[in-house]
């Protein structure tokens, strides 16, 4: 796209953004708003399925309860088709909650297609803006479809219940993490289903991982490992804090998880799955978690 036209496109999108955003804490699709603690988790009546797609070094996940669909990130441009195909094959045309952890192209890239082609309910995003083509396309499609975004302001959280699963969504604590630190704006989702708990961490780096540890969520059954398996100065403490039984790393054969991460997970006896080996499916019955790949 010519530079002049791209600037015009960005300006048009920017002028519409203010009208799209709502304050965090608005009513959430498919559930009850308010603080949900572990003790408040609903009685288990069915199963919950988490699908982590093999889309290279990118995040694209679907969480399904009996009657709701939550999408966590949409991978790169083109990866939205994988999510759409997966859902429509099950006769599903509605995404109740679309959550974009942050606006890097490997998380927001496929979101425009989902907004365009699916019935999308609540859309949660972090409270900052980007200038990438993928973000711009997403915002244009949100505008075109007359959707609103719920921007999670710094230090806030929201919660809801869908069927027998409880969800808590946490925004980053700060509005500035320094230059090129969009990863630390990552929204973090904690889900509980009976005795099983799930933690989705976007691309949280050191600062954000410290914030997550400060939440004192305790042991989790399933961890979507942060930042594509990069080994950071906080990695050991982070794993000490959440002590997962299972971990999934979204990476590619060309950009694989850090060898130190692989070694650490092995040494700790954490069952790790790497998406280049295939899509990962985790099914919870509220007591046990069954994880398969391929």
Secondary structure, DSSP 8 states (H G I E B T S, - for coil): --HHHHHHHHHHHHHHHHHHEEETT---TTS--S---GGG-----S-EEEEE---SSS-EEEEE-SS-EEEEEE-STTTHHHHHHHHHTTT--EEEEEEE---SHHHHTTHHHHHHHSEEEEEEEES----SHHHHHHHHHHHHTT--EEEE-TT-EEEEEETTEEEEEE--S-S---TT-GGGG--EEEEEETTEEEEE-TT--HHHHHHHHHT-----SEEE-GGGG---TTHHHHHHHH--SEEEE---SSS---HHHHHHHHHTT-EEEEGGG--EEEEE-SS-EEEEE-
